[in-house]
Amino acid sequence: MAETVVIRTTTKAAAEKGRRGRPKDAQGTESQASYYARKYMEAQAANTNARVQSEIDEVTRRMIDVEQQLLAAQNANKDVTSVKEELATLQTERKAKRENLVFWPMKKSYRKD
C-alpha cells in the first residue's frame, strides 16, 4: 500500500511539473494563444525594423557618397545637375524607407485618465 501512494504522488508531481502556467509577462486578461501571437508579432516587428534600418543605413551611405561627389564637382566648376538629381532621388528613397519602419507598441501608461 505504501508503494502505491509513493507512485501516485510521483506521477502527480510529474504531471504538475509538465503543466505550463501563465507566462510571467502575460497581460491580465490575455489567453495563452493571444500571448504567443503577440510575442510572435513583436519578434516580426523587431526583424522588420532591423532589416529596414539596415536599408536606411545603406541609402544614407550612398547619399554621403553623392554629396561628396557634388562637392567635388562644385569645386571643379563642373555641371552638377545629374548629381543633384541623384541626391534628390536618394533622399526620397530614404524617406520612403523610414515610413516602412514598424515601431514597437507603446507601453501602457500607469496613470488614470
Legacy VTK file of the C-alpha trace (Angstrom):
# vtk DataFile Version 3.0
C-alpha trace
ASCII
DATASET POLYDATA
POINTS 113 float
0.000 0.000 0.000
2.833 2.394 0.777
4.337 1.785 -2.653
1.066 2.735 -4.342
0.946 6.060 -2.515
4.523 6.869 -3.483
3.851 6.096 -7.148
0.706 8.227 -7.222
2.413 11.241 -5.650
5.334 10.881 -8.026
3.117 10.831 -11.105
1.026 13.696 -9.755
4.175 15.780 -9.183
5.380 14.937 -12.683
2.003 15.956 -14.099
2.109 19.248 -12.185
5.637 19.888 -13.401
4.603 19.229 -17.009
1.742 21.749 -16.935
2.504 25.135 -18.209
1.390 28.057 -16.188
0.690 31.502 -17.463
3.824 33.299 -18.672
5.111 35.895 -16.233
4.904 38.758 -18.687
1.386 37.944 -19.913
-1.216 40.656 -19.628
-4.062 40.270 -17.167
-6.832 39.052 -19.472
-4.588 37.589 -22.180
-5.061 33.963 -23.191
-2.103 31.732 -23.933
-2.838 31.827 -27.662
-3.036 35.610 -27.767
0.123 35.848 -25.649
2.112 33.777 -28.149
0.548 35.641 -31.076
1.608 38.950 -29.522
5.127 37.657 -28.878
5.356 36.445 -32.497
4.239 39.827 -33.815
6.770 41.622 -31.584
9.544 39.384 -32.923
8.444 40.013 -36.511
8.359 43.761 -35.864
11.894 43.627 -34.483
13.116 41.697 -37.530
11.391 44.103 -39.907
12.811 47.111 -38.062
16.327 45.691 -38.240
16.031 44.965 -41.964
14.547 48.356 -42.836
17.070 50.154 -40.634
19.941 48.435 -42.460
18.399 49.526 -45.782
18.147 53.102 -44.470
21.784 52.965 -43.405
22.802 51.796 -46.883
20.886 54.627 -48.554
22.460 57.086 -46.106
25.933 55.834 -47.065
25.094 56.291 -50.745
23.795 59.794 -50.027
27.067 60.699 -48.324
28.990 59.460 -51.367
26.800 61.501 -53.713
27.153 64.588 -51.520
30.931 64.203 -51.689
30.734 63.895 -55.480
28.555 67.006 -55.552
31.063 68.992 -53.517
33.921 67.799 -55.704
32.000 68.749 -58.858
31.143 72.160 -57.457
34.774 72.778 -56.540
35.829 71.816 -60.062
33.102 74.044 -61.582
31.500 71.119 -63.412
27.857 70.506 -64.267
26.205 69.233 -61.082
22.586 68.783 -62.185
22.826 64.997 -62.545
24.467 64.669 -59.136
21.773 66.858 -57.574
19.077 64.715 -59.176
20.688 61.547 -57.836
20.876 63.088 -54.367
17.193 64.069 -54.511
16.290 60.516 -55.573
18.244 59.036 -52.662
16.617 61.422 -50.201
13.178 60.396 -51.443
14.100 56.707 -51.188
15.377 57.166 -47.645
12.190 58.983 -46.606
10.047 56.190 -48.071
12.031 53.527 -46.214
11.681 55.405 -42.937
7.930 55.265 -43.344
8.166 51.452 -43.578
9.573 51.111 -40.078
7.375 49.121 -37.732
7.569 50.591 -34.279
7.093 48.740 -31.021
3.738 49.260 -29.358
3.837 51.910 -26.696
3.814 50.735 -23.110
0.676 51.283 -21.127
0.526 54.363 -19.019
0.084 53.852 -15.304
-1.894 56.996 -14.782
-5.654 57.014 -14.939
-7.328 59.422 -17.370
LINES 1 114
113 0 1 2 3 4 5 6 7 8 9 10 11 12 13 14 15 16 17 18 19 20 21 22 23 24 25 26 27 28 29 30 31 32 33 34 35 36 37 38 39 40 41 42 43 44 45 46 47 48 49 50 51 52 53 54 55 56 57 58 59 60 61 62 63 64 65 66 67 68 69 70 71 72 73 74 75 76 77 78 79 80 81 82 83 84 85 86 87 88 89 90 91 92 93 94 95 96 97 98 99 100 101 102 103 104 105 106 107 108 109 110 111 112
